Amino acid sequence: MDLLSSIELPYWLMIAGAALIAMGSLGLVFRRSTQAAGDPDPVPTVSRPEGQQ
């Protein structure tokens, strides 16, 4: 417990910032995976009329 008491404020801020970045990244990954599972065609295709290229 003495180690935690000896950490100064700037280091606590860096640790908190790194934790927030890690949680945000995990949240993005989780949201994308659930969004991809629910949407079978994530990229809509545009159909062209016949005769046009």
VOBA-1610 file (N, C-alpha, C; in pm, whole numbers, padded with zeros to 5 digits, always signed):
BEGIN
Met+00082-00120+00000Met+00000+00000+00000Met+00086+00126+00000Asp+00211+00111+00045Asp+00301+00226+00049Asp+00333+00276-00092Leu+00336+00184-00189Leu+00364+00223-00327Leu+00254+00313-00382Leu+00129+00282-00355Leu+00019+00365-00403Leu+00019+00504-00338Ser+00062+00511-00215Ser+00067+00638-00144Ser+00179+00728-00196Ser+00284+00669-00251Ser+00398+00747-00295Ser+00383+00802-00436Ile+00282+00759-00510Ile+00263+00809-00647Ile+00208+00951-00640Glu+00272+01042-00713Glu+00232+01182-00710Glu+00121+01208-00811Leu+00062+01327-00805Leu-00054+01363-00885Leu-00033+01348-01036Pro+00077+01394-01096Pro+00091+01379-01241Pro+00085+01233-01286Tyr+00138+01143-01204Tyr+00135+01002-01240Tyr-00006+00945-01229Trp-00081+00990-01129Trp-00221+00948-01118Trp-00300+00996-01239Leu-00271+01116-01286Leu-00342+01168-01404Leu-00308+01088-01529Met-00182+01049-01543Met-00144+00967-01659Met-00209+00830-01652Ile-00214+00772-01532Ile-00278+00641-01516Ile-00427+00650-01547Ala-00492+00755-01498Ala-00635+00773-01524Ala-00660+00796-01673Gly-00576+00874-01738Gly-00591+00898-01881Gly-00574+00771-01962Ala-00475+00690-01926Ala-00454+00564-01997Ala-00573+00470-01976Ala-00628+00469-01856Ala-00745+00384-01830Ala-00866+00431-01911Leu-00885+00562-01922Leu-00997+00614-02002Leu-00981+00581-02149Ile-00859+00592-02200Ile-00835+00558-02341Ile-00860+00409-02364Ala-00816+00325-02273Ala-00838+00181-02287Ala-00986+00147-02283Met-01060+00207-02191Met-01205+00180-02183Met-01278+00232-02307Gly-01236+00347-02356Gly-01299+00401-02477Gly-01273+00314-02598Ser-01151+00262-02611Ser-01118+00173-02723Ser-01198+00044-02715Leu-01208-00011-02595Leu-01288-00133-02579Leu-01436-00106-02611Gly-01484+00010-02573Gly-01623+00045-02604Gly-01647+00055-02753Leu-01552+00114-02826Leu-01566+00123-02972Leu-01564-00014-03037Val-01474-00100-02991Val-01466-00236-03046Val-01595-00310-03018Phe-01646-00298-02896Phe-01770-00368-02859Phe-01888-00316-02941Arg-01897-00183-02960Arg-02008-00126-03035Arg-02003-00168-03181Arg-01882-00170-03239Arg-01870-00211-03379Arg-01904-00358-03397Ser-01865-00442-03302Ser-01894-00584-03316Ser-02044-00611-03301Thr-02112-00542-03212Thr-02255-00563-03199Thr-02331-00501-03316Gln-02280-00391-03369Gln-02344-00327-03483Gln-02328-00414-03608Ala-02211-00475-03625Ala-02186-00561-03740Ala-02270-00689-03732Ala-02292-00740-03612Ala-02371-00861-03597Ala-02519-00835-03627Gly-02565-00715-03600Gly-02705-00685-03622Gly-02737-00642-03764Asp-02638-00596-03839Asp-02659-00547-03975Asp-02589-00640-04073Pro-02664-00724-04147Pro-02599-00819-04236Pro-02529-00754-04355Asp-02572-00634-04399Asp-02511-00567-04513Asp-02471-00426-04470Pro-02352-00410-04411Pro-02314-00278-04359Pro-02289-00174-04468Val-02255-00219-04592Val-02230-00125-04701Val-02345-00139-04801Pro-02432-00041-04807Pro-02543-00052-04903Pro-02492-00042-05046Thr-02549-00123-05131Thr-02511-00120-05272Thr-02617-00043-05351Val-02572+00029-05452Val-02663+00106-05535Val-02685+00030-05664Ser-02809+00000-05694Ser-02837-00071-05818Ser-02848+00029-05933Arg-02787-00008-06044Arg-02790+00078-06163Arg-02898+00027-06257Pro-02963+00119-06326Pro-03058+00074-06429Pro-02985+00001-06540Glu-03053-00092-06604Glu-02990-00169-06710Glu-02954-00078-06827Gly-02844-00106-06892Gly-02801-00027-07007Gly-02700+00081-06967Gln-02684+00109-06839Gln-02586+00209-06795Gln-02469+00139-06730Gln-02352+00199-06743Gln-02234+00137-06683Gln-02168+00229-06588
//
